[in-house]
Amino acid sequence: MNKSELVDSVAAEAKLTKIQASDAIDATIHAIQNALKEGQQVNLVGFGSFMVSERAARTGRNPRTGDEINIPAAKLPKFKPGKGLKDAVTVVAPAPVAPAPKPAPVKKVAAPTAPAPTPAPVAVAEKKVIKKKK
């Protein structure tokens, strides 16, 4: 969303003209910038907090030449989102539903079978050995 789209949205939400909405947005941004310049913190309950953080001076390296360079201390604007903004942005997924347990597989029991018949004893014929007489 760019500024003109934001102006359109604010104008529709607050029932203002686009010029009035643009002036209100510009005034809000200007007031936040002035407060941060003075070192103040701006807290918008449910939205978030604007603050100034300080970064210490340090030495760095020029990536092209490898020479050391001094990086001066700096003050930087920071924004910390509030709970209302986090909740609005976070999409809460429904709790996962545990799948229904699968029914236990039915074990197919084979029909009882009759025991295999034992083979009948086979009669072995005795051989008579006849000895020849000499």
Secondary structure, 3 states (H helix, E strand, C coil): CCHHHHHHHHHHHHCCCHHHHHHHHHHHHHHHHHHHHCCCCEEECCCEEEEEEEECCEEEECCCCCCEEEECCEEEEEEEECHHHHHHHCCCCCCCCCCCCCCCCCCCCCCCCCCCCCCCCCCCCCCCCCCCCC
